[in-house]
Amino acid sequence: MQPSNSVVGVGQSPEAIRNREGQLSPFEWYAEMRREAPVHFDEQREMWDVFRYEDVKHVLKDHDAFTANRAFGADESAGSGDDMPMLQTMITTDPPEHDRLRGFVNDRFQPGAVREYQPQVEEMTKNLLNDLPDEGTFDFVDEFSIPLPVIVIAELLGIPDDRRDQFREWSNALVARPEDDTSEEIQRVQREQERAQKEMGRYFATLLAERQGGNGDDLITLAANTEALNRGERIGFCMLLLLAGNITTTNLLTNAIWAFEAHGVTDAVRTGEVDRQLAIEEVLRYRSPIQSLKRIATKDVELNNQQVQAGDVVTLWLGAANRDPEIFDAPETFRPERHPNRHIAFGTGVHFCLGAHLARMEADIALNYLLEHFERLDADLSELQPLNFLHGLESLPCEVRRTA
């Protein structure tokens, strides 16, 4: 979630992976760039691309030289043109600000705390599965991998059920990318993102005001009553959790079925012949839901023999790092029981994903109940359409038969 003067998602992918095939499978391009230009300046996009595991990891850990603040060097007095404050969150700040913004809620996302949510997630998953057909075809994305994470994060935030469809619309708008590089299309996407951000901000501002002084256990009440955050930071926290808490998990679930079906291991995961949790880690490596992150150089710095200047934007390709042959044996092969698995799908360093343990738990529960519920689950991989921004699919038709 970027500040309001820097809109999420606007900007084109590198030309080499801008088409459908490149978005579905950018991995050949990654391999070529790792070999020939591991740190490369793209003049068309006016930014650096970084592909090797050690370089990506180095930049993510060096927050002094590479800031997560997307407003770095910009006029920070520039607002959104209305009464909405500039929204800073834990993913757009560096220590010590980052530690303050994350610290008040960090304990709620540690493994022990996340395990306390397990019965709720199990119940939500079973209810959702019971709404699916006993036999026939359904869209895995639209009817399972999108609604489940939305239901879970809405429950944790303490959001009424009747707003979940609205959350999906806002989330889709905030991660949209232009369909072409014309100024008209880019401006259209920017307007939609600004509209969604303002609507979300106003909605959460209202809920936060209503819950001040309350003693509920939901995360909005927690944010409303912490002295660690100001008004804008509370709004930014809620917006970040809603966005990050559902879209990436949606793609993890979708990519898991995609990978299991493509590599013929669905039944092996169902029966336990393949360890489900190890298989999820391999999905995270092999088809990382977030393929790239951006940083901005705060000073002139050398990176793998290239001179990066202060103010330069650096794109870190997690998807390329997670297939680096210097780190992973047979990296282009999907090995569902790969161990150890040193992927950085959730990042690394101070910005390691707050919701990583929750996402893993959701995926483990969801896939367990899904494969238990359906004795047959055949995904149609013939006409896949990539998402516009994150690494996932627009739809995934599945032919199913419920377990007797």
N, C-alpha and C positions, 0 to 999 in steps of 0.2 A: 504494500500500500504506500504509494508515494504521496508527497505533499500535494496540496491542491493546485499548485502552479506547475506541476509536472505529472501529466496524466498517465495512468497505468497502461502499458501495452502498446501505445502508439509507436509505429515504426516498422519497417520491413525486415523480414529475415534476410540473411545473405542470399544473393542471387542464385547460388548453386543449389539451395534447398528450398526455393520459393514455390516450386510446383508440388502437385499432389504426391508424387513419388518421393520427392525429397523430404517432405514433411512426415510421411509415413516411415521412411527409412533414411535418415541423414547419415548413416553410419559409414558408408563408403567415403563420403566427403570428409567426415571426421578423420578417418584413417589416412587419407591423402594429406590432409593438413597437418596431422601429427608428424608425418614423415618429412614433409617438404617445407612447411612454414608454421611451426608450432606456436609462434607468436607473430601474428600477421595484422597489418593495418589495412582495413577495407576502406578505400577512398570513397566509394559510393555511399556507404553508411557513416563515414567519418568516425570510425571507432576501431579499436584493437579487438582481435579475437585470440583467445588463449585455449589451447587444446590438450596439452599434456597434464597428466595427473598431478605431478609434483609442482608444476607452475600454477595450476588452478588452486591447489591446496595452499601454496605459498601466499597467493594474493588474498585468499579468503581469511588467512590468519593474520596478515599484516594490515590491520585496520588503521595504523598510523599513516602508511603510504597510500592505501587504497580505501577510500571511504565508501560507506553504504549510503551516505546522505546524497540523494539524487538532486538536491538543490544546491550542492556545493558549487560555489562560484557564481550562483545566480543571485538576483535581487530578492532576498528573503522577505523584504517588506511587501512584495507583490502578493496580493491576496486573490481570492476567487471571485471578487466582484460583488459579494453579498456579505451577510453577517456570519458566514461560516469561517472558523479559524483555520490557519494552516495546520494540517494534521500530520504530526510527527509520530512515528511508531517505533517499536523496537527493531524493525528490519530496515528502517531508514535513518538510524542513528548509530553512533559508535560509542564505546565506553568513554567517559563514565555515564553519559546520558542513557545509553542502551541498557546498562545494568540497572539503573533506576526504573526505567520503563518496563523492564522484564521482571525485575526482582519481586514485585508485590504479588505476582501470580505464578512464579516459577514452581513453587511447591505443588501447585494443583496439577501440574503436568509431569511430575516425576512418576516412575513406574509404580510405586506403592499406591499413590493417589489415583492413578489412572485405573488400577485394578478395581478400585471401588466402584467405578462406572460400569464394570463388566456385566453385572446382571441387567442393567438398563439397556445396554447395547444388545445383549442377547434377546431380550424381549422385543425390542424394536425390530431386530432382524427377523425374528419369527413372525411377527405381525405382518411385515412387508411381504415375506414369502407366502403367507397364507392368502394374500390378495392376488397372487400370480396364478395363471391357469394351471390346471393339473397336467394338461397335455396340449401340445401345439407350439406356436411360435410367439415369443415376446421380445421386445427390445431391451436387452440387458442394460444399456446405458440409461434410457429414458425411464424404465420401470424399476430399476434396482440400484445401479451404481451412482446415479444422481440423487434420488430421494433419501437413501439411507444416511449418507454423511450430513445432508441438510437437516434431517430429523435429529441426528445425534448432536450436532453443534448447536442447533436451536434449543434443544433441551438443556444443554450445559449453560448456554447463555441465559436461559429463562425467557424465551420468546414465544408468544402465542402461536398455536398451530396454524391459524388462518393467514399468517404472513409468509409461509414457506415458499409459495409460488413466486411471490414478490422477490424473495431473497435470490431465487434462481435467476430471475430476470436481471437483477442488479449485478450478480456475480458474472453472468455472461457478458454484460456490457463492459464491466471493468477489465476483463481480460481479452476483449476483442482486439483484432488487428485489422488494418485496412486491407481490402481485397485487391487493391492496386496502389501504385505510388503517386496517383494524381492528388493535387492539393485539395480538390473537392472531397475525395474519399477520406483523406486523412482528417480534414476538418469535420466531416460527418461523424467519424469515430470519436474524435475528441469531444464533440458536442454531446454525444450519447454518454460518454464516460463522465463528463462533468455533470450531466443531469443525474446519472445514477449515484455519483458520489454525493451530490447535494441532497438527494432524496434520502439516501442511507444515513447521512450525517444528521439530518433533521429528525429522522425517526429515532435514532439512538439517543440524540440529545433529549428528546421527550421522555423516553424510557428511563434514562439516567436521572433526570430531574424527579420523576415519579418515585424512584426507588431510593432516593437519598433518605437516610435515617432508617431504612428498612433492615431487617435481620435475616433475609432470605439467603439461601446457600448458592444461588445462581451467580454466574460470573458478571452479569450486568450489575447486580446489587453489590458485589465485591468491588467493582470498579467505581460505582457511584459513591462509595463510602471510604475509599482510600484517600489518605492525604498525600500519597506519593505522586499523584497525577493532577494536572490542571484540567479544565473543562475540555479543551481541544484534545489533550492526550487521552482522556477517557473515551471520547468519541472515536478517535483513531484506533484505540485498543479494540473496541467492539467491532468496528468495520474490518480490521485485520483478521480477527478470529473468525468472523463470518466467512470472509473470502477464502483465507488460507485453510480454514477448518473443513471446507467441503469440496472445493474444486480439486485439490491435489489428491485427496482420498478417493474421489470419484475416478480419477485417472489411474490410480494404483489398482483399484478393483477391476476396471475395464482392461487395463494392460495385463493383469494377471490371467484373466480368461483368454485374452488374445494370445498371450505367450503359451499358456498351457495347451490350448487347442492347436496352435501352429506347430508345436513340438511334440504333440501326442502324449502328454503326461497327465491329462485331466483325471483319468481313472486311477492312475498311480497315486496322485495326490488324494483322491477320494478315499482310497483303501488304506492309506498310510504307508504304502510302499515307498513313497517319496515324502520326506518330512515337510509338512505344510509351511512351517515358519522359515525354514531354509529356502524353500521355493519362493516365498514372498520377498526375501532379501535378494534373491537372484532376479526377480522381476524389477525390483528397485534399481539394480545395477544395469540390467539388460535394456529395460525400457523406462528410464527414469521419468517420472511424471513432470518434473521440471528439468528441462534440458539445459537451461542457461540462467546465469545471474549476471547482474551488472555492478561494476564498481567504478569510481572516478579517482584518478591519480591526484593526490594532494600535493605532490612535488615531482620534480624530474627524477626518474628512477630507471635503472636498467633491468630488463626482464628477458632472460634467455637471449642475451646479446642484442636486444632491441632497445632503443632509447624511447621510453614513454615519457611524455611531457606532462607537467602539472595541468590539470583540467581535462586531460584525455579520458574518454570513456573506454572502459575495458569490459568486454563480454567474456565471461568464463563459461566454457562449454562443459557442464557437468556430464552430459551424455557422452562426450568424447573422452573425458578423463576416466569415466567408468568402463571404458573399453581399451584402456592403454595397455599394450602388451608388455610393457616394462613392469606392470603391477599385477596383471591378471593373466593366468595361464589360459590359452585358447579363448581370448576375450570375446570373439565373435560367436562363440558357441553358447547356447543357453544350457547351463548345467544346474538343474533345480536343487541339487544338494551340494553346491559349491560351498566349501568351508576351508579356511576362513574366507570372508568376503568383505574386502576393505572399501566398498563403494562409498561415495560421498553424495548420494542422492539427496540426503537431508542437509547438505553443507557440512561445514566443520568450523571449529573455533568458536568465538563468542556468539556467532549468529547461527549455530547449529539449531535446526528447526525445533521450536518450542513444542510443537504437536507431534513430534516423531513417535513417541511411545503410544499416543492415542491412535495415530494412523495405523501403526502396526497391529494394535489390539483390534481395531475395527476390521482391518483386512483379515486377520486370523479368524475372528468370530464369523464374519460375513461369508468367507469362503468355506469354512467348516459347515455351517448350517446350509448354505446353498447346495453344496455337493452331497450333503446328507439328504436334503429335501428332494433333489432330483436324481434319479438313478441314470437318467439320460440327459445330457446337456451338450448339444452340438452347435457350435457357433459357426455362422456363415461368414467366412473370411474372404469372399470373392469380390466384393465391391466396397472395400473400406474407404471411408472418407475421414481425413484427419481433422482435428480441431484446429481453430485458427491460431491459437497461441500456445497453450500447454501441449505436452505430448500425450495425446489420447485420441479417442474416436468420437465422431458425432453420433454414431449408432452402432449397435452390434446385435443383429438378429440371432436369436438362439432357439433351436428346436429342442423341446424338453418333454420329459415324462416323469411325473411324480413317483417317488419311491412308494411301493405298495406298503 
